[in-house]
Amino acid sequence: MPALHPHLKLLSARIRKLRQRSPWSQENFAVHIGLARSYYSAVERGERNPGAVNLIKIAGGLGIEVGELFPPMASLPELRGKSKTRGTRKSVADAAKAISESELPESGGRGGGEPSGPLVPGLDW
């Protein structure tokens, strides 16, 4: 098995810690959120890189916002003290803030008006 990415290790540890604070066993939690126990177990071990929909399911099952699943940026090894991209960590944070504060087009990219249904089948958000 290839070495686990350090960011994935931190994410998986945080997901495990949050789930352990809940009343759910790993197996019951996986069933509750609609994931296979083996897949969810691999997520908690850092062996699987969960996609956005599965992160939404995990956060929803825990009753938290998706962002709370992620470790603080300052704890990410590659970001402590330096950046691999041009500029500083502050410029990355500024860019993220600008994106989050920007308005989306009214059509939401789906051809005008309000969406006719959920963007992801089975998820009501």
C-alpha positions as CSV (number, residue, x, y, z in Angstrom):
1,M,0.0,0.0,0.0
2,P,1.4,3.5,-0.9
3,A,2.2,5.9,1.9
4,L,-0.8,7.9,3.2
5,H,-0.8,11.6,2.3
6,P,-0.3,13.6,5.6
7,H,-3.4,15.7,4.9
8,L,-5.5,12.6,4.5
9,K,-4.2,11.2,7.7
10,L,-5.3,14.4,9.5
11,L,-8.7,14.4,7.9
12,S,-9.3,10.7,8.7
13,A,-8.1,11.2,12.3
14,R,-10.5,14.1,12.7
15,I,-13.4,12.2,11.2
16,R,-12.7,9.3,13.6
17,K,-12.4,11.6,16.6
18,L,-15.7,13.3,15.8
19,R,-17.5,10.0,15.3
20,Q,-16.1,8.6,18.5
21,R,-17.5,11.6,20.4
22,S,-21.0,10.6,19.1
23,P,-23.0,7.6,20.4
24,W,-22.4,5.7,17.1
25,S,-20.3,2.7,16.6
26,Q,-18.3,2.7,13.4
27,E,-20.5,0.0,11.8
28,N,-23.8,1.6,12.9
29,F,-22.7,5.0,11.8
30,A,-21.8,3.7,8.3
31,V,-25.2,2.1,7.9
32,H,-26.9,5.3,9.3
33,I,-25.3,7.5,6.6
34,G,-25.7,4.9,3.8
35,L,-22.0,3.9,3.3
36,A,-20.6,0.4,3.3
37,R,-18.9,-0.4,6.6
38,S,-15.7,-1.4,4.9
39,Y,-15.5,1.8,2.9
40,Y,-16.2,4.0,5.9
41,S,-13.7,2.1,8.0
42,A,-11.1,2.7,5.3
43,V,-12.0,6.5,5.4
44,E,-11.3,6.6,9.2
45,R,-8.0,4.8,8.6
46,G,-7.0,7.3,6.0
47,E,-6.9,4.6,3.3
48,R,-9.7,6.1,1.2
49,N,-10.0,9.7,0.0
50,P,-13.7,10.5,0.4
51,G,-15.5,12.5,-2.2
52,A,-17.6,15.6,-1.5
53,V,-20.9,13.7,-1.4
54,N,-19.5,11.2,1.1
55,L,-18.1,14.1,3.2
56,I,-21.5,15.7,3.2
57,K,-23.1,12.4,4.3
58,I,-20.5,12.1,7.2
59,A,-21.0,15.6,8.3
60,G,-24.8,15.3,8.1
61,G,-24.7,12.1,10.2
62,L,-22.6,13.8,12.8
63,G,-24.9,16.9,12.8
64,I,-22.1,19.3,11.9
65,E,-21.0,21.5,9.0
66,V,-18.8,19.9,6.4
67,G,-16.0,22.3,7.1
68,E,-15.8,21.0,10.7
69,L,-14.5,17.7,9.3
70,F,-11.3,19.4,8.2
71,P,-8.3,20.0,10.4
72,P,-7.2,23.6,10.9
73,M,-5.0,24.9,8.0
74,A,-2.2,25.7,10.5
75,S,-2.0,22.0,11.3
76,L,-1.3,20.9,7.7
77,P,2.4,19.9,7.5
78,E,3.1,21.4,4.0
79,L,1.5,24.7,5.0
80,R,3.4,25.4,8.2
81,G,5.6,28.4,7.5
82,K,5.7,28.1,3.7
83,S,3.6,27.6,0.7
84,K,4.3,25.5,-2.3
85,T,2.6,28.1,-4.5
86,R,3.6,31.7,-5.3
87,G,2.7,34.1,-2.5
88,T,2.0,33.5,1.1
89,R,-0.5,31.6,3.1
90,K,-2.3,34.9,3.6
91,S,-2.9,35.3,-0.1
92,V,-4.4,31.8,-0.2
93,A,-6.7,32.7,2.7
94,D,-7.6,35.9,1.0
95,A,-8.5,34.1,-2.2
96,A,-10.6,31.6,-0.3
97,K,-12.4,34.4,1.5
98,A,-13.1,36.2,-1.8
99,I,-14.5,33.1,-3.4
100,S,-16.8,32.3,-0.4
101,E,-18.0,35.9,-0.3
102,S,-18.7,36.1,-4.1
103,E,-22.2,35.7,-5.4
104,L,-23.1,32.8,-7.6
105,P,-25.0,33.4,-10.8
106,E,-28.7,33.2,-10.3
107,S,-29.1,30.3,-12.6
108,G,-26.7,28.2,-10.5
109,G,-25.3,27.0,-13.8
110,R,-28.4,24.9,-14.6
111,G,-30.0,27.0,-17.3
112,G,-31.8,29.8,-15.6
113,G,-34.2,30.2,-12.7
114,E,-34.4,28.0,-9.6
115,P,-33.2,24.4,-9.8
116,S,-36.0,22.0,-10.4
117,G,-34.8,19.5,-7.9
118,P,-31.8,18.5,-5.8
119,L,-28.4,18.8,-7.5
120,V,-27.4,15.4,-6.1
121,P,-30.2,12.8,-6.2
122,G,-31.1,11.6,-2.7
123,L,-29.8,14.7,-1.0
124,D,-32.2,17.5,0.0
125,W,-30.2,20.7,0.5
